[in-house]
């Protein structure tokens, strides 16, 4: 088939209308609420819904007890709880937005009770149903139940072991996208794309954050839940989305490139700075650390990772969000690659029908071939150990975070592997059983930055794992990269926001604060963090008093410690083992002492009581109300540590005055701190 030339373009330049999304959204002193307040519903509807929520809540509690010795059925309880939470949240937090929402809520409560009754009888027909199915899972992050939607093809047979293609769909921005609205939508519409003989997983993504932070964890938790009940082909996973969902797609394609058979981003944004200038007409004045932290999510910085991730981008010709693909095209040119960019002629912010067909034709052709789980060439870049893996290459250590790291890996022949690195201090080469193409009768040679090393033997199951660490300028084969003193590693590398991508508990102080001002500030910020976690990440944070934290809590969770070393007994227990000291005289950074009556410490650090988990002092996620107004702003606003001046009021952008801030070095030691600007 010959594709019309007007549908396909490799676009390199930016030509977008510069109309802002709304100038009012650039005023940090006049920030509207996100999500907005809802509309009033009749008192009779509210009373009836409150009664229904209470009834379904009692049924959920009863089922939890009744099924405690039936783990397979108990695992399905979230499929009931999603309906309970959807209505409970709408009532509790004033989140009815449409005149028919009360009717929708009544319908969801009925469905919840129907599923509860079936589950009590040992039945779960929705797990084998085709068509549109709403489901849920229990998130490790905060213990909340999160919903997702499935489109199950008519060809699906529950007793089949045939693995199915799975497409992830990332939704667009919707400030009114409550659980109520999401579940209702997922039971009424199959969405933009429904490939034949494939499942489509619609992610809620914890509301409206572009599948960042806990929204990113949502994909992997939802996928794990789907795999319990449906045979999924690991080599035919596709990521796709439009608008804000297109931004999410760019993120997953560039940051997790080894997982997907194909990626199909539409519109959205692919980086922060240029998008906000073009789309929001915003004058940016980032601090030095904010600018560094753009490297966490800017997909343009990770463009080379698309080397092994086939990508088909789409934009409307007159859509301002075409900027996203334009920026990626430019970044790919620097890596000697060209972006396949399908253009909808004279089309604004939507799919053009013929262009949509062309996107599908190309994606389906790619997926038919399937992902190659072990390509002979890997090109990979990262700026942080949070994103450290691409196929058979894992970066285990960086020489310096937030500077570009690069690995070019090539299997030259059956006995030689060539690796070239930059800003990498440790790495692992890992080929799973049955995949290693190296000769299992000879120990392979590994050339690392021009130095030849002998690797370990290939095992009889055709698997191979080799760990290497750099000591100064010299690389060596080592038995493990996890040995040695404390160092930054994947999942334990900061910044502060990283702690909220995994299981956490907010730890409330019970003692008297060092200073009344510090105590009042910490208490207020704790309330803010808990409230805004629910608003923006749609979960109810676990909260415990400091004296109630158990050894199991220390082992299993990141601990968010509020207060100071005197008011929070757990913080007091570890204070002397932290790189920033805080006592009655003030906050000590090694270079200065900031008096205790005016300053407070914020930081992330491996928990001295369990270095496999974080502690965080006095912070929730670090972007605030101003940043809710445009998703490109939703990037970390603080690095690994900061000293807060409490004489500067809390604002929509910061928890007070940021006197100094900085990153710990790769050994989690205090390096020289810098002033905010």
C-alpha positions in Angstrom: 0.0 0.0 0.0 1.3 3.4 -1.0 0.6 6.0 1.7 -0.5 9.5 0.5 2.4 11.9 0.9 0.2 14.5 2.7 -0.3 12.0 5.6 3.3 11.4 6.3 6.0 13.9 7.3 9.2 13.9 9.1 8.8 17.1 10.9 11.8 19.0 12.3 10.7 22.6 12.8 8.3 24.3 15.2 5.4 26.2 13.7 2.7 26.6 16.4 0.1 29.1 17.3 1.4 30.8 20.5 -2.0 31.4 22.1 -1.7 30.5 25.8 -3.8 27.8 27.4 -5.0 30.7 29.6 -3.1 33.6 31.0 -4.9 33.3 34.4 -3.1 30.0 34.8 0.3 31.8 34.9 -0.6 33.7 38.1 0.8 31.9 41.1 -1.1 34.2 43.5 -4.5 33.5 41.9 -4.6 29.7 41.5 -7.9 27.9 40.8 -8.6 24.7 42.6 -7.8 21.4 40.9 -9.9 19.3 41.0 -12.6 22.0 41.1 -15.5 22.1 43.5 -18.5 20.1 42.4 -22.2 21.1 41.9 -24.9 20.6 44.6 -27.0 17.6 44.3 -30.6 17.3 45.8 -30.6 16.5 49.5 -32.8 13.4 48.8 -30.1 12.1 46.3 -27.4 12.7 48.8 -29.2 10.9 51.6 -30.0 7.9 49.4 -26.4 7.7 48.1 -25.0 8.0 51.7 -27.2 5.1 52.7 -26.0 3.1 49.7 -22.4 3.8 50.4 -22.8 2.7 54.0 -24.5 -0.5 52.9 -21.9 -1.4 50.3 -19.1 -0.5 52.8 -20.6 -2.9 55.3 -20.8 -5.6 52.6 -17.1 -5.0 51.7 -16.1 -5.4 55.3 -18.2 -8.5 55.7 -16.7 -10.1 52.6 -13.1 -9.3 53.8 -13.8 -11.5 56.8 -15.8 -14.2 54.9 -13.1 -14.6 52.3 -10.0 -14.4 54.5 -9.4 -18.2 54.0 -10.2 -18.0 50.2 -7.3 -15.9 48.9 -8.3 -16.2 45.2 -11.7 -14.7 45.9 -10.3 -12.2 48.4 -8.0 -10.9 45.6 -11.1 -10.0 43.7 -12.5 -7.7 46.5 -11.0 -4.6 44.8 -13.3 -5.3 41.9 -16.2 -4.5 44.3 -14.4 -1.7 46.2 -13.9 0.5 43.1 -17.7 1.1 43.0 -17.8 1.9 46.7 -14.9 4.3 46.6 -16.2 6.0 43.4 -19.4 7.1 45.2 -17.8 7.6 48.6 -15.2 10.0 47.3 -17.8 12.0 45.2 -19.9 12.5 48.4 -17.0 13.2 50.8 -15.1 15.6 48.6 -17.8 17.4 46.7 -17.0 15.8 43.3 -20.3 15.7 41.5 -19.8 17.6 38.2 -22.7 16.7 36.0 -26.5 16.8 36.6 -26.7 13.0 36.0 -23.9 12.1 38.3 -26.2 11.1 41.1 -27.9 8.7 38.7 -24.5 7.3 37.7 -23.6 6.9 41.3 -26.8 4.9 42.0 -25.9 2.7 39.1 -22.4 2.1 40.3 -23.6 1.2 43.8 -26.0 -1.4 42.3 -23.2 -2.9 40.3 -21.0 -3.0 43.4 -23.7 -4.8 45.4 -24.3 -7.3 42.5 -20.5 -8.1 42.3 -20.4 -8.4 46.1 -23.3 -10.9 46.0 -21.7 -13.0 43.3 -18.3 -13.0 45.1 -20.0 -14.2 48.3 -21.3 -17.1 46.3 -17.8 -17.9 44.9 -18.6 -16.5 41.5 -16.8 -13.8 39.4 -18.3 -13.7 35.9 -16.7 -10.4 35.1 -13.3 -12.0 35.1 -14.1 -14.0 32.0 -16.4 -11.5 30.3 -15.7 -9.9 27.0 -16.4 -6.3 26.1 -16.0 -3.4 28.5 -15.0 -4.4 32.1 -14.1 -2.2 35.0 -11.7 -3.7 37.5 -9.5 -2.7 40.4 -6.3 -3.6 42.3 -4.8 -2.9 45.7 -1.9 -0.5 45.4 1.2 -1.0 47.4 1.9 2.7 47.3 -0.7 3.7 49.9 -2.9 0.7 50.3 -5.7 2.3 48.2 -7.8 0.5 45.7 -7.3 1.9 42.1 -9.6 1.3 39.2 -8.7 0.5 35.6 -10.8 -0.4 32.5 -10.4 -3.3 30.1 -11.6 -3.8 26.6 -11.7 -7.6 26.2 -12.1 -8.8 22.6 -15.0 -11.0 21.6 -12.5 -13.6 20.5 -11.2 -14.0 24.1 -11.7 -17.4 25.6 -11.1 -17.7 29.4 -9.8 -21.2 29.2 -7.3 -20.4 26.4 -3.5 -20.2 27.1 -2.9 -18.3 23.9 -1.2 -15.0 24.9 -2.9 -11.8 23.8 -1.6 -8.5 22.6 -2.2 -5.8 25.2 -2.4 -2.1 24.4 -2.2 0.5 27.2 -4.2 3.6 26.6 -3.3 6.8 28.5 -6.2 9.3 28.9 -6.1 13.0 28.2 -6.3 15.8 30.8 -9.6 15.9 32.6 -9.8 17.9 35.8 -13.2 16.4 36.5 -12.0 12.8 35.9 -13.1 11.4 39.2 -13.3 7.6 39.9 -17.1 8.0 39.3 -16.6 9.5 35.8 -13.7 7.2 34.9 -15.6 3.9 35.8 -18.7 5.1 34.1 -16.8 6.0 30.9 -15.0 2.7 30.9 -18.3 0.8 31.0 -19.8 2.9 28.2 -17.1 3.5 25.5 -14.3 1.3 24.2 -12.2 4.3 23.5 -10.1 5.5 20.6 -8.5 2.3 19.5 -9.7 -1.4 19.7 -7.2 -3.6 17.8 -8.7 -6.9 16.8 -7.9 -9.9 19.1 -6.2 -7.6 21.6 -6.9 -6.4 25.1 -6.9 -2.7 25.8 -6.0 -1.5 29.3 -7.3 1.9 30.1 -5.3 3.3 33.0 -6.8 5.7 35.5 -3.2 6.6 36.3 -4.3 8.1 39.7 -6.2 10.9 38.1 -4.6 13.7 36.0 -0.8 13.7 36.3 0.3 12.3 32.9 1.1 8.9 34.5 4.0 10.4 36.4 5.1 9.5 39.9 2.5 7.2 41.5 0.7 7.5 38.1 3.6 5.7 36.6 3.6 3.0 39.3 -0.1 2.6 38.3 0.8 1.1 35.0 3.0 -1.6 36.4 0.6 -2.5 39.2 -2.4 -2.6 36.8 -0.4 -4.8 34.4 0.5 -7.2 37.2 -3.1 -7.4 38.1 -4.2 -8.1 34.5 -1.6 -10.8 34.2 -3.2 -12.7 37.1 -6.4 -13.3 35.0 -5.5 -13.0 31.3 -2.6 -14.6 29.3 -0.6 -11.6 28.1 2.1 -11.7 25.4 5.1 -9.9 26.9 6.4 -9.3 23.4 3.3 -7.6 22.2 2.8 -4.7 24.6 1.9 -1.3 23.1 1.8 2.1 24.7 -0.4 4.8 23.2 -2.3 7.9 24.2 -3.4 11.3 23.1 -3.0 14.8 24.5 -1.9 14.4 28.1 -2.0 10.7 27.3 0.4 11.4 24.4 2.8 12.9 26.9 2.5 9.8 29.1 3.2 7.7 26.0 6.4 9.7 25.2 7.5 9.2 28.8 7.0 5.4 28.9 8.5 4.9 25.4 11.6 6.8 26.2 12.1 5.8 29.9 11.2 2.1 29.7 12.2 1.4 26.1 12.9 -2.3 26.5 9.3 -3.3 27.4 7.2 -2.3 24.3 6.6 -3.8 20.9 5.6 -0.3 19.8 4.7 3.2 20.9 2.1 5.5 19.4 2.1 8.9 21.1 -0.4 11.5 19.9 0.1 15.2 20.7 0.8 15.9 24.3 4.2 17.3 25.4 7.6 15.7 25.5 9.6 18.1 27.7 8.9 21.0 30.1 10.7 24.2 29.1 9.8 24.7 25.5 6.3 23.4 25.9 5.4 25.9 28.6 6.9 28.7 26.6 4.9 27.7 23.4 1.7 26.4 24.9 1.4 28.4 28.1 3.3 31.5 27.1 5.0 31.2 30.5 8.2 33.0 31.4 10.3 30.4 33.1 12.7 31.3 35.8 13.8 27.9 37.2 16.3 27.5 40.0 19.5 25.6 39.1 18.1 22.4 40.7 14.7 22.6 39.1 16.5 22.8 35.7 18.5 19.7 36.6 15.4 17.9 37.6 13.8 18.5 34.2 16.1 15.6 33.2 13.9 13.2 35.2 10.9 13.4 32.8 12.0 15.2 29.6 11.6 12.5 26.9 13.8 14.6 24.6 16.8 13.8 26.9 16.1 10.1 26.4 15.5 10.1 22.6 18.2 7.6 21.7 16.3 5.0 23.8 13.8 4.8 20.9 16.6 3.0 18.9 14.9 -0.3 19.9 11.4 1.0 20.5 9.5 1.4 17.2 7.5 4.6 17.4 4.8 6.1 15.3 3.9 9.6 16.4 0.7 11.5 15.4 -0.2 15.2 15.4 -2.9 17.4 13.9 -1.3 19.8 11.4 -2.7 22.8 13.2 -2.6 21.5 16.7 -0.3 23.4 19.1 0.6 20.2 20.7 2.3 19.1 17.5 5.2 20.8 19.3 5.8 17.5 21.3 6.6 15.4 18.2 8.6 18.3 16.7 10.8 18.4 19.7 11.3 14.6 19.7 12.1 14.7 16.0 14.8 17.3 16.6 16.2 15.2 19.5 16.2 12.1 17.3 18.1 13.8 14.5 20.9 14.5 17.0 21.0 10.7 17.4 21.0 10.1 13.6 17.4 8.8 13.6 14.3 10.1 11.9 10.8 10.2 13.5 7.9 8.6 11.8 5.3 11.4 12.2 1.8 11.0 10.8 0.1 14.4 10.2 -3.6 14.9 10.2 -4.1 17.5 7.4 -5.7 20.8 8.6 -6.6 19.0 11.8 -6.6 20.6 15.3 -6.5 18.6 18.5 -8.0 15.3 17.4 -7.3 12.3 15.2 -7.9 12.7 11.5 -9.7 9.6 10.2 -7.3 8.7 7.4 -4.3 9.5 9.6 -5.7 7.3 12.3 -6.0 4.4 9.9 -2.3 4.9 8.9 -1.2 4.9 12.5 -3.1 1.7 13.0 -1.7 0.1 9.9 1.9 0.8 11.0 1.5 -0.1 14.6 -0.3 -3.4 13.7 2.5 -4.3 11.3 5.1 -3.7 13.9 3.3 -5.6 16.6 2.7 -8.6 14.3 6.5 -9.0 14.3 6.6 -8.6 18.1 9.3 -7.2 20.4 12.8 -8.7 20.0 13.6 -9.5 23.7 17.3 -9.6 23.0 18.5 -7.2 20.3 22.1 -7.5 19.4 22.6 -3.7 19.7 21.4 -1.6 22.6 21.6 2.2 22.7 20.6 3.6 26.1 20.9 6.9 28.0 19.7 8.0 31.4 20.2 10.8 33.9 19.1 8.9 37.0 19.1 5.4 38.3 15.3 5.5 38.6 15.4 4.8 34.8 18.3 2.4 34.5 17.3 -0.6 32.3 17.1 -1.3 28.6 16.8 -4.9 27.4 19.9 -6.8 28.6 21.7 -3.7 29.9 21.2 -2.4 33.4 23.0 0.7 34.7 23.6 0.1 38.4 25.7 3.1 39.3 26.4 6.6 38.0 29.4 8.8 38.5 27.1 11.8 38.9 23.4 12.0 38.9 21.6 14.5 36.7 24.4 14.4 34.1 23.9 12.3 31.0 25.0 8.7 31.2 25.3 6.6 28.1 25.7 2.9 27.3 26.3 1.5 23.8 26.2 -2.3 23.9 26.9 -4.6 21.0 27.0 -8.4 20.7 29.8 -8.6 18.0 29.8 -12.4 17.6 29.3 -15.6 19.6 32.2 -14.8 21.9 32.5 -11.0 22.0 30.5 -8.2 23.6 31.5 -4.6 23.2 30.4 -2.0 25.7 31.1 1.8 25.6 30.0 3.9 28.6 29.9 7.5 29.8 29.2 8.6 33.4 28.6 5.0 34.4 30.2 3.4 37.5 28.5 0.0 37.6 26.4 -2.1 35.2 25.0 -5.5 34.7 24.6 -7.5 31.5 21.8 -10.0 31.8 20.3 -12.4 29.3 17.4 -14.6 30.4 17.1 -18.3 30.0 17.0 -19.4 26.3 18.0 -16.0 25.0 21.8 -15.8 25.2 23.4 -16.0 21.8 26.9 -16.4 23.2 28.9 -19.6 22.9 28.4 -21.7 26.1 31.6 -23.6 25.6 33.9 -20.6 26.0 33.9 -17.7 28.5 32.9 -14.6 26.4 35.2 -11.6 26.1 33.7 -8.3 27.2 35.4 -5.1 25.9 34.5 -2.3 28.3 35.6 1.2 27.1 38.4 -0.5 25.2 39.6 -2.8 28.0 39.1 -6.5 27.4 37.7 -8.5 30.3 36.8 -12.1 30.6 33.1 -12.6 31.4 31.5 -15.4 33.4 30.5 -18.6 31.6 27.2 -18.9 29.7 25.0 -21.4 31.6 23.5 -24.6 30.1 20.0 -23.0 30.0 21.4 -20.3 27.6 21.3 -17.6 30.3 24.2 -15.2 31.2 24.7 -12.6 33.9 27.8 -10.4 34.3 28.3 -7.6 36.8 30.9 -4.9 36.4 32.1 -2.1 38.6 34.4 0.8 38.0 37.1 1.6 40.5 38.6 4.9 39.6 39.2 4.4 35.9 39.5 0.7 35.9 36.6 -1.7 35.2 36.4 -5.1 36.9 34.1 -8.2 36.9 32.5 -8.4 40.3 30.2 -11.0 41.9 27.5 -8.4 42.7 27.0 -4.7 42.3 25.0 -4.4 45.5 28.0 -4.9 47.8 30.0 -2.2 49.5 29.1 1.0 51.4 25.9 3.0 51.1 25.5 4.4 47.5 22.8 5.6 45.2 21.1 2.8 43.4 17.9 2.1 41.5 14.9 3.0 43.7 17.2 4.6 46.2 18.6 7.6 44.4 16.2 10.5 45.2 15.0 13.2 44.7 12.3 13.7 47.4 9.4 12.8 45.1 10.9 9.3 44.4 9.7 8.2 47.9 6.1 8.4 46.7 6.4 6.0 43.9 6.5 3.1 46.4 4.9 2.2 49.7 5.0 5.0 52.3 3.6 6.0 55.7 3.1 9.5 57.0 4.6 9.5 60.5 3.0 12.1 62.8 5.0 13.6 65.7 3.6 13.3 69.2 6.2 15.3 71.2 6.8 19.0 71.8 8.5 20.8 68.9 11.9 22.5 69.3 10.2 25.7 68.4 6.5 26.7 68.2 6.9 28.1 64.6 8.6 25.0 63.4 5.9 22.8 65.0 3.1 24.8 63.5 4.7 24.8 60.0 5.4 21.1 60.1 1.8 20.4 61.2 0.3 22.5 58.5 2.5 21.0 55.8 1.6 17.5 57.0 -2.1 18.3 56.6 -1.4 19.8 53.2 0.5 16.8 52.0 -2.2 14.3 53.1 -5.0 16.4 51.6 -3.2 17.0 48.3 -2.1 13.3 48.0 -5.8 12.4 47.9 -6.6 15.3 45.5 -3.9 14.6 43.0 -3.0 10.9 43.4 -6.5 9.7 44.6 -5.4 7.7 47.5 -5.7 8.0 51.3 -2.3 8.2 52.7 -1.4 5.8 55.6 -0.8 7.9 58.7 0.6 6.7 62.0 1.9 8.3 65.2 5.7 8.1 65.6 5.3 5.9 68.7 3.2 3.4 66.8 5.7 2.6 64.0 6.7 -1.0 64.1 9.7 -3.0 62.9 7.5 -4.3 60.1 6.7 -0.6 59.1 10.4 0.1 59.0 11.0 -2.9 56.8 8.2 -2.4 54.4 7.6 1.3 53.9 9.3 4.6 53.1 8.7 6.7 56.2 7.7 10.4 55.8 8.7 11.9 59.1 7.0 15.2 60.1 8.3 17.5 62.8 11.8 17.8 64.2 14.1 15.5 66.2 12.5 16.5 69.5 8.9 16.3 68.4 9.2 13.1 66.3 10.7 10.3 68.3 11.6 8.3 65.2 13.5 11.2 63.7 15.2 11.8 67.1 16.4 8.2 67.0 18.2 8.6 63.7 19.0 12.3 63.7 22.7 11.8 64.5 23.1 9.4 61.5 21.8 11.9 58.9 24.2 14.0 56.8 22.3 17.2 57.8 22.2 17.6 61.6 19.2 19.2 63.3 19.2 20.1 67.0 18.1 22.7 69.4 20.6 25.2 67.9 19.4 24.8 64.4 19.9 23.0 61.1 23.6 22.3 60.4 24.7 21.8 56.7 28.4 21.6 57.4 28.9 25.2 56.1 26.4 27.0 58.2 24.0 26.8 61.1 20.4 27.9 60.4 18.8 28.9 63.7 16.1 26.6 65.0 13.5 29.4 65.6 13.3 30.2 61.9 14.5 27.2 59.8 13.5 23.6 59.1 15.0 20.8 57.2 13.5 18.9 54.3 15.3 15.9 52.8 15.3 12.4 51.5 17.8 9.8 52.7 18.1 6.0 53.0 16.6 5.1 56.4 19.4 4.3 58.8 17.2 1.7 60.4 16.7 0.0 57.0 18.9 1.4 54.2 16.7 -0.4 51.6 13.9 2.2 52.3 13.8 6.0 52.4 13.0 8.4 55.1 11.7 11.8 54.1 11.7 14.8 56.4 8.7 17.3 56.2 7.6 16.9 52.6 5.0 15.3 50.4 5.4 15.4 46.7 7.1 18.7 45.9 5.0 20.3 43.1 2.2 22.4 44.4 -1.1 24.1 43.4 0.4 26.3 40.7 1.8 23.3 39.0 -1.6 21.5 38.9 -2.7 23.9 36.2 -0.4 22.5 33.5 0.9 19.0 33.6 4.3 20.0 32.1 4.9 21.8 35.3 4.4 18.6 37.3 8.1 17.8 37.9 10.1 17.7 41.1 10.5 21.2 42.6 13.0 20.2 45.3 16.2 18.0 45.0 17.5 15.7 47.8 17.5 18.3 50.6 16.6 21.9 51.4 16.6 24.3 54.3 13.3 26.2 54.5 13.1 29.7 55.8 9.8 29.9 57.8 9.7 33.7 57.7 8.8 33.4 54.0 5.1 32.4 53.8 4.0 29.1 52.2 2.8 29.7 48.7 1.3 27.9 45.7 4.8 27.1 44.5 6.9 26.4 47.6 6.7 25.3 51.3 8.4 28.6 52.4 11.6 30.3 51.5 14.2 27.9 50.0 17.4 29.2 51.6 19.7 26.5 50.2 19.1 23.2 48.4 21.1 20.5 46.8 21.8 16.9 45.9 23.6 14.3 48.0 26.5 12.8 46.1 26.6 9.2 44.9 27.6 7.9 48.4 24.7 9.9 49.9 27.1 12.3 51.4 26.5 16.0 51.8 28.2 17.9 49.0 28.4 21.6 48.8 24.9 23.1 49.1 23.8 26.1 47.0 21.5 28.9 47.5 18.1 28.7 45.8 19.1 31.2 43.1 
